[in-house]
Amino acid sequence: MTSAAQPSDAAELSATSIVEGGVKLGLITAVGTAAFALGSRTIDGPAEVAFQSLLVLLGGALFSYLPAIWLKPSNVDSIAWASLVGLLGALTFTVVDTAILRPLGTYHWTWDQIGGGSGFWYTPVWWMGATTLAWLGAWIYGAAAKAGPVNVAALVGRSWMIALVLFAIAGLARVGPFGSAMMALAFGVALVVQGVLATTLLRK
């Protein structure tokens, strides 16, 4: 997939800003995960689906667009740096998750049981997914920056709108469980759709 921004001189970004951004992103993810787990213990049914889906939309937007807001990517190099912030965010969350959330019994982690009690089989997949989210957000931001000042709120609003439409279609078609996992998938696909549309419009 071709990046929305054209190659140019690498953005002047400090290693400190990238690492700090990753740590902040990981801590935000940990807070959101804890809220997601604790909320699921107190509510159920449609209210639980709505609550968790809203958290997924909010968390997805923060993870996708915060690296872009911090680094303001305008070329392929800075888009790559923004994706690195996403990777560092995932790594930070993994540390917090392993050291705090799991020992406290914050949630029941089924994936460990599937993997024979180990999380090593899916953890790298999470890292790749997190990096992809930050890359897509930076890609969309970079495409918007080519047209002028970036309205991040509008970018997030479009992502949410596309995700909600996809979520509704999936629910009506019954292609999968009508829950937060489907919302997460819808949001990820929404970012891809939005990135493709932004690139197409940029080329016209």
LINDA-V155533 format. One record per residue. PSI is psi in degrees with one decimal (NA if undefined). OMEGA is omega in degrees with one decimal (* if undefined). Layout:
BEGIN
PSI,OMEGA ; PSI,OMEGA
END
This chain:
BEGIN
130.4,-176.7 ; 139.5,179.7 ; 151.8,-178.2 ; -26.1,-177.9 ; 148.5,-179.2 ; 151.2,-179.5 ; 140.3,175.8 ; -171.7,-179.2 ; 141.3,-179.2 ; 141.1,178.7 ; 145.0,180.0 ; 95.2,-177.5 ; 138.8,179.7 ; 150.2,177.0 ; -33.1,-179.5 ; -44.3,-179.1 ; -35.0,179.9 ; -45.3,-179.8 ; -43.7,178.8 ; -40.2,177.6 ; -41.5,179.3 ; -41.0,179.5 ; -45.1,178.5 ; -43.5,-178.6 ; -40.0,179.0 ; -39.0,179.0 ; -39.0,176.5 ; -40.9,178.2 ; -40.9,179.7 ; -42.5,178.4 ; -44.1,179.4 ; -39.1,178.9 ; -42.3,178.5 ; -42.5,178.6 ; -40.6,178.6 ; -47.6,-177.4 ; -44.4,-178.5 ; -36.6,178.6 ; -35.2,-178.7 ; -17.8,180.0 ; -20.1,-174.4 ; -16.5,179.9 ; 160.1,177.5 ; 177.9,179.2 ; -151.1,-179.3 ; -34.2,179.6 ; -37.4,178.3 ; -42.9,178.4 ; -43.8,-179.4 ; -46.3,-178.9 ; -49.5,-177.8 ; -36.3,179.0 ; -38.5,176.4 ; -40.3,177.1 ; -39.4,178.3 ; -44.4,179.1 ; -45.2,-179.6 ; -48.0,-179.9 ; -40.0,178.2 ; -41.7,179.4 ; -42.9,179.7 ; -46.2,-177.1 ; -33.9,-177.4 ; -40.2,-169.8 ; -20.2,179.6 ; -44.4,177.0 ; -37.5,178.4 ; -39.6,178.3 ; -42.1,-178.4 ; -40.6,-173.4 ; -15.7,-179.4 ; 62.8,-177.2 ; 137.0,178.9 ; -0.1,178.8 ; 175.7,-174.4 ; -33.1,-178.7 ; -47.4,-178.7 ; -28.4,173.6 ; -39.6,177.4 ; -39.4,178.4 ; -37.7,177.9 ; -37.9,177.7 ; -30.9,175.6 ; -36.4,175.3 ; -40.4,177.1 ; -41.8,178.2 ; -45.0,178.9 ; -32.9,175.4 ; -42.4,178.6 ; -40.1,178.6 ; -42.3,178.8 ; -44.7,178.4 ; -39.9,179.7 ; -41.3,178.9 ; -48.0,-180.0 ; -41.2,-179.7 ; -45.9,-177.3 ; -37.6,-174.2 ; -27.7,-172.3 ; -59.0,-170.7 ; -46.8,-178.3 ; -46.8,177.9 ; -29.9,179.1 ; -7.0,-178.6 ; 36.3,-177.2 ; -37.3,-179.7 ; 166.3,177.8 ; 117.2,-173.8 ; 95.0,-176.0 ; -32.4,-175.9 ; -31.0,177.2 ; -40.9,-179.5 ; -38.9,178.8 ; -36.6,-178.8 ; 18.8,178.1 ; 29.1,179.2 ; 3.1,-178.8 ; 143.8,177.5 ; 3.6,-175.6 ; -25.3,-176.5 ; -30.5,-177.4 ; -17.3,-178.2 ; -46.0,176.7 ; -32.2,177.8 ; -40.4,176.2 ; -41.7,179.2 ; -43.1,179.4 ; -40.7,178.8 ; -41.9,179.3 ; -41.8,178.0 ; -40.0,-180.0 ; -40.8,178.4 ; -48.2,-179.2 ; -35.9,178.5 ; -44.0,179.4 ; -43.5,178.1 ; -41.8,178.8 ; -36.6,178.2 ; -47.3,178.9 ; -42.7,178.3 ; -44.7,-179.8 ; -38.8,177.7 ; -41.4,179.0 ; -35.6,-178.6 ; -25.8,179.0 ; -24.1,-177.0 ; -6.7,-179.3 ; -162.5,179.4 ; 138.7,-175.5 ; 127.5,174.3 ; 94.3,-174.8 ; -38.4,179.6 ; -40.0,179.0 ; -38.6,178.2 ; -44.8,179.0 ; -42.4,179.5 ; -41.0,178.4 ; -41.5,178.9 ; -45.4,179.5 ; -41.8,-178.2 ; -46.3,179.4 ; -41.7,-179.4 ; -42.2,-179.8 ; -38.4,177.7 ; -46.2,179.1 ; -38.9,178.8 ; -43.0,179.4 ; -41.6,179.1 ; -43.4,179.7 ; -38.6,179.1 ; -43.5,179.9 ; -35.7,-179.9 ; -10.6,179.9 ; 47.3,179.1 ; -8.3,-179.9 ; 178.1,179.9 ; 134.0,-179.2 ; 82.9,-176.4 ; -166.5,-175.0 ; -30.4,178.4 ; -41.0,177.0 ; -35.3,176.6 ; -39.3,177.7 ; -43.4,177.7 ; -42.4,179.9 ; -39.8,-180.0 ; -41.4,178.3 ; -44.7,178.1 ; -35.9,179.2 ; -40.1,178.2 ; -41.0,178.0 ; -46.8,179.4 ; -45.4,-178.9 ; -39.7,178.4 ; -42.4,178.3 ; -44.4,179.8 ; -41.6,180.0 ; -40.4,179.1 ; -40.5,179.5 ; -44.8,179.3 ; -32.8,-179.7 ; -32.3,-177.3 ; -14.7,-178.3 ; NA,*
END
